[in-house]
C-alpha cells in the first residue's frame, strides 16, 4: 500500500447536531470528524471533567469545497 501523505487542506462544514454550520480545514478528506463539548459536572472531585462526544460522517456525494459532514444521531 502506497502512502502519499497530506494531499492539502480543504474547507469542510458540519451539518446538523450541536456543531451545525461550523467550518474548518481538513486534510486528506477524513471519513469521520469527532466533536467534543464540555459538560457541567456538579460535586465532582478536583480535576474531573466530562465531555459529550458527537460524530459527523462525510457526505461522499460532495466532491468539491466545502466538503460536508452530516451529524450521526446514532453515534455514542
C-alpha positions, 0 to 999 in steps of 0.5 A: 500500500502506497502512502502519499501523505497530506494531499492539502487542506480543504474547507469542510462544514458540519451539518446538523447536531450541536456543531451545525454550520461550523467550518474548518480545514481538513486534510486528506478528506477524513471519513469521520470528524469527532466533536467534543463539548464540555459538560457541567459536572456538579460535586465532582472531585478536583480535576474531573471533567466530562465531555459529550462526544458527537460524530459527523460522517462525510457526505461522499456525494460532495466532491468539491469545497466545502466538503460536508459532514452530516451529524450521526444521531446514532453515534455514542 
